[in-house]
C-alpha cells in the first residue's frame, strides 16, 4: 500500500493538526475555511466546537493553548477582522502549548464580501505566519507551526487561499504524534496573562524581541529556501504562486518563502543582489514587495506588472513577464451569466417577495439570503458584514430623524443573528430605535454547508444542546411582548400582513420567519431513516 | 510520461462534477501519477457554474490548467461548454452531454451551440442524456457514463477506475455506477 492520498488543503490542515497531536479545534464556518474543522472533528480523541463567532473562537483557543493543549483556530479572512481584538493581545500573552490560527483568504471573491489580504494582520499584530504551496505542505506546516508557537511562545498563523483550501494534491500520512505538553495553565503567571497596562507594557518588549529573534531565525529554516535553476530569471514568491511560477518558468531561480512573516530579510536581500531584476509574485497586496523595497532592494518588479485584484494563474504571470499570450478557443456565442440564486423552493423567497411588493428599504446581512438582492426578488439594498443589518438600519433611522418613514427593515439569518446580530438588537432596544428586525430562521448555517448553530439545538458533533428562545430573548432585552411575532415562511400574505402590522407600531419590533432549509431538511431525513 | 494530462470538467451545481472529478483524480493517483485537482464550489450549490481542473503526470505544479491547454473538456451542460472554451484548442477532445439548464432569469437559450462546437472540434463525443438515463435506468449516473467515455481517451487502467469508483461513490451504488461506466466505454467504440 503506497502512502499517497489526495487531500484538499483543508483536509490536509485537519490531518496535520491530528498528526501534530492537536487536541482542541475551534472556529466559525466561512468559505473557504469551513471544511478544516468539519474534517478535524472526525478524528479520535479531539475536542471541537463551532463557536458563535470568530472572536469567541480566538478567545476559546487562547484559553485552551494557555491551559496546555495544542489548539487549532479556523476562520475565513473576514472572520479574522471579528477576531482581531483578542488577536492583538494574544500576541502579547503568548501561547504555552501550540496555538495555530488558520486564516483562509478568498482572492477573486468566490464567496466573500471583500478581497482583503490577511498577511497584513501578521505584521500588525506581530504574529508569525506560514503559507503552504499545496496540501502536503499544508499538513506539514501545521506541525511545524505548533513547534514554532511553543518555541517562540506566540500564536502563529497558517494562511491559506481558496485555491489551496479547495484544491486536492497528494499527501503522505504520518502517524499521530504522542504529544504531551508539560505545563498546564499557570495561574500565578499574572504578569503574562493579565494585560493591565503595567504588565502589557513589559510584554510589548518581549514581543519586539521575539519578532527580531524570529526574523533572524527565518533566515535559517528550510521552508524559506532558494531553488537554483539556470539563473536566467529570478523570482521571490510564496504559497500557491510558487507552483504557478514553477509551471511557466520551470528553470528559474526561485526564492520560495514558507514563512511570509517575518520575512527572511537578510537572505532575501542577498538573493536580490545577485540579479539585475527580481520578480516578486504574490496575489493581492504587495506585502513582500513593499518590505523588500523598504529595506533597500531597488531591482524588484512586482505590482507594476501584476494585478492587486483577483486570482493569479500561470498564464497571467507568464504574459505579464514575457508579453506572450496564451490562446484559447471561442465560437462567437456569448454564454448567459449563471448567478447563484436562492434554491428553487427556498421557503424564505416568500419574505423577499413580500418586502419587494411593499417597497421597503431592506438592510441585509451575510448568508444565502443575500441572494435576495438579485432579481427576481430585488429586495435588499445594503449588505456589509456579519451582523451589520440591524445597526445599519438604525443608522438610516438616526440620519433621517423626523423624516423617518417607518419603512426600514433589517433582515438577518439565524446563524448570523447568533454570530453578532444580537448585539445590534440590544443596541436598538437600548437606544429606543424604531426599526423592524426580521430573522429568517432556516434552522442551519446553510451557505457554508449546514453547520449547526445556537438556534438549532445541536453542536458540531451532533450532540443535543440548548436552543435560544427568540421570544424570551426579545423580552429580556426590552422589546415589548406585543412587538414580537413568529410566522412560518410559507404564506406570503401572512408575512406581508405581519410586516405591515409591526411597521405600523412605530417601535422596535422583532419578527421571526421560520422555514427549514430544504437541503438541510433532506439531509436530516436521510440521516434519520 | 513527461507530458501532463489536462482534463477540464464543467457543469452546473448538482450535476455531479465534483464526484466525477474526484473519481478521475483518484484513478490517476492509483495508477501512480502525481495529481492535482482544483475546483470552485461555495456559491455553486445555488445553481452557479461548477468546474474542476484535473492534471496528472510525473510532476504537476499548477493545480489549474492554462488557457488553451485542456486535452479533454468534459461538459455536462451545453452553455457551460461555451463558457470554458478558452481552456480548449482545436485538438481538445470534447465530451458533451446535450443537457440544457436554463435559469429562471434567462429568457432565451442560445441556439445552434452544438453546430458551432462540432465545426471547431474534430474529436467530439456528443451524448444524449435522455437516451443514456433510459439505458442506465436512472438519471443519477450520467456523470459516470461520461467518465466511461473519457476512460477511452486516457491511459488509466480499468482496475484503477473501478477501485476509484468503489472508494468514492455513495454506499450501495457501486454496481449501478460500474454498469453506467461500462455503458460509456462502449458508447463510441
Interface residues (C-beta under 8 A of the other chain):
Chain A: X4 X6 X31 X32 X110 X111 X134 X162 X163 X166 X167 X168 X169 X170 X243 X244 X246 X247 X248 X250 X313 X314 X315 X326 X327 X328 X329 X330 X331 X332 X333 X334 X335 X336 X338 X339 X340 X341 X342 X343 X368 X371 X375 X376 X449 X519
Chain B: X12 X22 X25 X26 X29 X34 X35 X36 X37 X38 X39 X40 X41 X42 X43 X44 X45 X46 X47 X48 X49 X60 X61 X62 X63 X64 X66 X67 X68 X69 X79 X80 X82 X83 X85 X86 X87 X88 X89 X90 X92 X103 X104 X105 X106 X110 X113 X116 X117 X119 X120
